[in-house]
Amino acid sequence: MTPIYYLLLFLALAALVVAILLIQNGRRRQREEEEIRDSWGKVKTDEFNFNLIRRLSNQDEQSGGHRVSEQTIFDLDLYEVFAFIDRTNSRIGQQLLFKKLLEPQPGQVNQYEHHIQLFSSDSGVRLQVQKELRRLNHRHAFFASSMLAVSTYHRPQWFSLLRWSLVAMALCLLAGVFYPAMTLLVLIPFALNTGVHYWFKSNSFFEVRALSQMNLLIEVAQNICAKNPALSNASIKKALARLSPIRNSSFLIGSEPSASVQTDLGQVGMFLSETVKAGLLVEVFAYDILHTKVASEKEHLRAAFSHVGEIDIALSIASLRAGDSSTCIPEFIETAKTLRATALYHPLIRNCVANNLSLEGKSMLVTGSNMSGKSTFLRTLAVNALLAQTINTCFASSFTSSPLRPFTSIRIDDSITEGRSYYFQEVATIGELIGEAQQPVPCLFVLDEVFKGTNSAERIAAAKAVLSFLNGKDNLVIVSTHDMELTELLQHEFELYHFSEVISGNALDFDHLLKKGPLKTQNAISLLELSGYPEAITSEARAIFRSGSLRRNADV
């Protein structure tokens, strides 16, 4: 066969391989688009690694401004709430959304609305942006935020010796031209360099991955802004222009293969590339050079990070509003001690009963029977107040409020390890709220059963004093209680509401509807009867209760 025949055969095989790869790539893109479209408006099915999701918020913990406490995170099941509202496409957006959830800022909640309307009305732009953002959905993208923190990288004292290793390799190769056996000596510095390469990657795990993902972040931001002028502005254009040199230099830093190269040929290419970079210390020298550049561009890196993350947050909110849940955009007014809501419900409770309330100038005290829905209502109100000031979205038909910093005391645990009793833990938690009540910015305090860890007489006295103090200035207090005496002591400062039930046959029927006024019924002893307690116990309990021989603390 002639040489031209072999050439044509090679070209045909090459064309066949390229065609197969193009077909595979086209199918992959088609599957990706279908997956993106199908996920719109739906809850994620991913696993949530909150250790990584919280990296950004933990890193910026001392950034100033109001931050939701760990007590409130625990009280409101915020991890579960976040898993429901999170519809982000990238790890960058996911981290920033969680950070925003912990930092309510009612004056800035409208910042996403322009982008939200764009994504809600233009599915073409939405799909294009989502595809770009999904490039930052690898687990390593969680580490991109490390580039925004103070660097922990310090050049080793022996770093200068690495250059001599490369010189030795070059000399061995040059000598091999005249003495071929000398070529084998290249393996010695090559092996040493490979060891240094993997030592460096092991000891700079976060930094290397952070830089590689930050490079991808810059590229994604540039692509989004170039293709969608409505998602760009002068500030981000300036930042990206300053960051272009970093992107042009950091392509040598390794990263995980994208979905487009997850083939046998792609993996072989990645292996060969990694081998060359290890032997020549490409990533080690590249990171050392880029470290100085990155340190001088922190402000612009943060701008790019925030821009991409906030676009993703806007997509997430638009997807949330497009789902099956009924939502509204809250309204904020300057009138103090004001909170109005209609058809308010909890997003995590299936078939949750919606409630209305209207508070004007007064706080709110809620009484109710056991299992009637008091604690659920407190969480419902607090969660929606927080979401109103973070993602500008509430699970209600309408929600109107004055700007308030949210604080809660709903679940209190005694600390065995610290030797704290339940009451002592209550004292510490409520003490923190008292400190916040004296700040100039108004607060929303949501409390369940104040001081229930001590005796009834002192509990009522202390609770009344504390609640009156928290209710000072323009603070709004929402509190539940079983202590009917508190309704009499606080009726001039607090609007009275209650939840109640109806005993029907051998069952209690709860409607979970909020009603105005104090509770008129008790069900604690009835519950004992319905649970099959002996009549001797329930009869004696009723007799004692009716006799008035005990102080009526209404622990119903």
N, C-alpha and C positions, 0 to 999 in steps of 0.2 A: 504494500500500500504506500502511496506517495505521502510526503509530509503534509501536503495540503489537505489530504483526507483526515489525517489525525487532528489537524487544526480545526477542521469543521466539526469533527466528532466532539472535540473538547468544548467548542463553542456551543454546540447543541446541548451537551450535558449541563454546561454552566447556565444556559438559558432555562433549562428545565428546573434546576435548583432554584434559580431566582423566581421563576413563575410559581413554584410550590410555596416559597417563602412569602411571596406577595399575596397568594390566596389565603394562606394561614393568617397573615397579618390583617387582611381584609375581614376575615371571619371573626378574628379577635375583636377588631374595632366594632363590628356589627353587634357582637354579644355584649360588649361594654355599653354601647348606646342603648340597647334593649334593657340592660340591667339598670342603667341610670334612669330611664323613663319609668320603668316599673317601680322604682323605689320612691318616686316623687309622692310626697304626702303621706308616707308610711313610716312606722317606727323601725328603727334599725334592729337588725338581728345579730349584730356584732357583739363580741365580748368587750367589756369596758375595763381597761387597765387603769385604774384611777391613780396608781403610783406614778404612771407616766403622764396621764392627763393633767395631774396637779403640778407637774414640774415647773410650768411657767408661773402659776399663781404662787407657789412656794418660793420661787426665785425672786418674785417681786413683792414679797409679803410686806416689806417695809416701805412700799412706794408712797404711802400716805393716803389720806381719804378714808372713808368708812369701809370696813370690811366685815362681812358676815362672820360671826364667831363659830367655833367648832360646836358649841352648844346648839346653835341654830341649825347648822348642817345636820346634826343628830336629830333634833326635834322635828325637822321638816322632811326627813328622808331625802335630802337634796341629791344624793347620788342616784336614787331611783327616779327622782323628778328629772334630773339631767339626762338620764338614759332615755327618757320619754321625749323630751323636747329637742334633743340633739339630732339634727339631720345634716350635719356638716359632711363635706366631701374629703377634707384633708385633716391630717393631725394638727396642722397649724391652726386651722379654724376651730377644731375641737378643743385645743388647749385654751385658745383665746375666749371661746364661748364660756368655758367653765370659769375662767378668771372673771369675766364680766358678770357671771351669775353671783359671784361672791362680793362684787363691788357695785352695789346699786347706786346709780347716778341719775336721778329723775330729770335733771336739766339736759341730759344728752341722749335720751331714749329715742328721739326722733331722727337720729343721724342715719339710721338704716332705711328709712321709709322710701327714699328715692330709688335705691337699688332694689328694694323689695318689690316695688311696683313694676320695675323693669323686668325682673325675673318672673313675676306672676303673669305678665302680659305677653312676653316674648319668649316662647319656648326654644326658638333657635339660638338666641343669645345665651339662654340658660344652659342648654346642652353643651354649647361650646365652652363656656366657663367651667362647668362641672367636669368636663373631660380634662381640662388643664389642671384643675385643683386635685383631681384624683391621682395625679402624678406624685403628689405629696402625701399619699395615704399609706406609705410604707411605715413600718414600726420605727425605723431610724429617723423619720421626720420629727418624732417627738423630741429629738435631741437638738434640733435646729435652734431652739431658744437658748441653748448654752452659749451661743455666739453673742448673745445680748448681755451676758453676765460678765463679771470680772474674770479675766483669763487666769487659769491655773497652770498654764504652760510655762516651763522654765527650760531653757536650752541646757542640755548636759555639758559638763566641762569638757568631755572628750569628743564633743560634736565635730570639732575641726579635723579630727583624725579620719573621719569618714571620707573626706575629700581625697585623702591619700589612698584610701582603699580603691576608689575609682581610677586614680592614677596608676595603681599597681595592675588593675585589670587591663588598662589600655596598653601598658608596657608589655604585659604577657602576650596580648594579641599581636602587638607589633613584632615582638621577638619571634612569635610563631610563624611569621612570614619567612624567616630565615631558618628557624629551628622548629619544625612542626610539633615536636614533643613539648615545647614550652607552652603551647596552647592549653594543655591540660592544667597548668598551674592557675589558669583563670578560675577554675572551680573553687580554689581556696578562698579568695576574696569574695567570690559570688556567694558561697555558702555563708560566710561571715555576714555579708550584707543582708542576705535573706533572714538570718537570725535577728539582726538589728531591726529589720523591717517589721517582723512580727512581734518583737518585743515592744517596739514603738506603738504598733496598733493596739497591743494589749494594754499598755499603760496610758494610752491617749484615746481610749475607746470612745468616750463621749465627744471629745474635741474633733477627732477625725470624721466621725459620722455627722457631727453638727456642721462642720465646714462643707462636707459633700452635699448635705441637704440644704444648707444655706445657698450654695451655688445653684441648686435646682430651684429653690424658692425665688431667687433673682430672675432666673429664666422664665418661670411661670408668671411672675409679676410683669415682666416685659411683654410676654405674649398676650396676656389679658389686656393690658393697656394699649398695645399696638392694634389689636383686633377690635377693641370696644372703647372708642373715645369717651363714651358716657361713663365708663368706669375708671377714667383717668383724671388727673388734675395736675396743676403746675408743680405742686409740692412733691408728688410721687415721681414725676418725670425727672425732676432735679435729683432726687435720691437715687433713682435707677441709673442716671447718667454717671453719678459718682461711683456707683457699685459695679459698673461694667468692667473695669480693670480686674476686680476680684473675680468676677465670673470668668473672664478670659484666662485667668491664671489658675483657677481652682479646678479646672476640668481634670487635672492629673490626680486629684484626690479621689480615692476609690469610693465606690458606692455599690449598692445592690443592683443586680441586673433588672432592667424593666421587664414588663410582661412581654414586650415585643421581641426579646432575645431569649425567652425561656424555651429554646429548642436545643437539640444536640449540637448543632453548629454554633449557636450563640454561646453555649456553655463552654465549648472548646475555645472559642475566641476569648471569653472572659478568663479562662485558665491561663492561656498564653500571655494575655495582657498582665495578669497578676504576677506571673513568674518573672516577666521582664521588669516590672516596676519594683518587685522585691529585690532582684539582683542588682539593679542600678540605683536603689534607694530613692526612686522618683517621688513617692509620697512623703518620705521623711524630709527631703529638701524642699519640696513644694509647700508643705505645711509650715516649715520654719520661715520661709519667705512670706507666706500669706499671713502669718500671725501678726506681723507689724502692720500690714495693710488693714486687716480686720479691726485691730485695736483702734485705728484712727478713724474708722467709719461706723462706729457703734450707732450713732444717731441715725444714719441713713439706713443701716441694717434694720433697726427697730421700725423705721418708717415703712420699709418694704414688708416686714413681718406683719405689722399691724394692718397694712393695706390689704394684703392677701387674706389675712384672717378675718377682717371685717366684711370683705366681699363674701367669704364663705358663711359668715354668720347671717348675713342678709339672705343668702340662699336657704339657710337652715330655717330661718323664721318664715320665709315665704312657703317652704315645704310644710312646715308645721300648720300654718294657717290654711293650706290647701287640703289638709287631712280631714278625717271624719269628725274631729272635735270642734265644738262650737267655740269660737274665740272672738275677742273684740280688742280694739285699740283703746287703751285707757286715756282718760282725760285728767290732767293735773291742774289744780286751781290753787290760788294763794290763800283762800279762806282757811284759817286755822281750825284744827279739830274737825275736819270734814272727811267723811268716807261714805260713799254711796255705791251700792252694787245691786244689779238685778240678775237673776238666774245664775248665781255664783256657784261653781262646783269644783270638785277636786279632780285633776286630770288622770290620776292613777286609780280611781275607784270606778269600777264598771257600774253603769246605771246609777251614778251618784245623784242623790236628790239635790236639786238646785234651790238656793235660798236667796232672799232679798234682804237688804238692810239699809238703813239710812241714819247716819249719825251727823248731827249738826251742833257743834259746841260742847258736846258731852262725850265721855267715854262709854264703854259698854260692859255690863256685868251679865253673864249668862248662867242661869241655873238650869237644872234638869235632872231627870232620873238617870239611874245607871243604864248604860247602853243606849241612851237616847240620841247621842251624836254630838255631845259638847266638844270633846277633844278633836273629833274629825272636823268640825266646823272651825275650830281655832287654826288647825293646820291649813284648811282650805283658804281661809282669809289671809294667813301669813304668806303662804306660797304665792297666791295671786298678787299680793302687795309687792312681793319681791320680784316676780316676773314682770309686773308693770314697770318697775324702775330699772330693769335690765334688758329685756327683749321687747319692751313696748307691746306686750301681748298678754291678755288675761283670758282665763277660761270662764267666761260670763257673757251675758248679753250687753252689759255696760258696767263700767268701773270708773268711778270718779274719786279722786283723793287729793289731799294736800300733800306736798313732798314730805316724807317721813323716813327716818332711818329705822329699819326693822330689827327688833331684838325679841328673843323668845326664851321662855322657861316653861317647857311643857313636859319633857322627860328628865327626871333627875335620878341619877344612880348613886348609891352609896359606893365609896371607894374602899374596898377591902385592903388593897395594897398600900394605900396611904393612911389607913386607919380612920377614915372619915365616916361618920354616921350619915344617914339620909338627911336628917335635919341640918347637920353642919354643912353638907353639900348644898342644900337649899339656901342657907344663909350666905354662902360664898357666891352662888350664882346670882341671887337677887341683889347682893351687894354690888356686883358689877353693873347691874341695871340702874341702881341708884346713882352710881357715878356718872353714867351716860345721861341720866335725866337732868343733870345740872349743866350739860353742854348747851351752847347757844342754838344748835340745830335741832329741831323737833324730832321726836322719836315715836315709833309705833311699838308699844310693848304688848306682847301676847303671852299670857300666863295661864297655866292650868293649876288650880288648887294650891293657892299660896300657903306655904308652911304646913302642908298636910303631914309633915313628919313629927309634929308635936301635939300636945293636948289641946282640946277644943277651946277652952277659955282663953289661953294665951294665944292660940292660933288666930282667933277672931280679932283680938285686940291688935296683934302685930300686923295682921293682914290689912286691917282697915287703915292703920297708920301708913304702911308702906304704899298701898294703892293710892291713897290721897296724895302722898308725896310724888309718886310717879306721874300722877295726873296733873301735876303743876305745869306752869308755862303753857306751851302749845302742844304738849305731848298727848298722844291718844293711847288709851289703855283698853285692851280687850282681855277680859279675865273670866274664867269659869269658876264656879264654886258649888259646893254642896251646903255651905253654911248659910242658912236662910237669914241668920242675924245680920249678915253683911248686906243683904238687900235693904234692910231698914237703915243701917248706918251709912250707906253710900247712895241712897236713892236720889239725893239732890245733886250728886256729882256724876252719876252714871245713869245711862239709859238701861232699863231692865228688860231682858229678854229671857226666854226659856224654851226648852225642848220638853215634850211630854209624851205619854203613851196611853193606850187604852187596854185594860184587861178584858179579854174576850174569852170566856170559858176558862180553859186551863193554859192560856197563852197570853203573852204580852205583845201587843201590836204597836210598833214604833213607826211613825210617819217621817221622822227626821226633819220635820219642818220647823224653822225658827219662828217663834211667836213672841209678840210683845207682851211685857209685863212679867211679874215674878211667878215662879212655879207654885201651884196650889196643891199638888199631890205628892205622895211618897210611895216608893215601891220596894224598898229594901226587904221588908218582912214578907211582902207578897212574892218576891222572888224566892224566898226560903220555902214558902208553901208550894210554889210551882215546881221547885226542885225536889220535892218529896221529903222535906224535913218533918220529923215527928210533930204532931199537933201540940204536944206538951211544950215544945220549944217555941213554936210560933205563937201560941196563945199567951204564954208568959211574956214574950217579947212585946206583943200588942198591949197587954195590960200595963206593963211598965211604961211603955211609950205614952199611953193615954193618961196615965196617972199624973204625969208632969213631975215625977220624983227625980228625973234626970234633967239636966239642962238640955234643951232641945237644940242640939247642934246640927240636926237634920243631915246626918251622914247616911243619906238615902241611897 
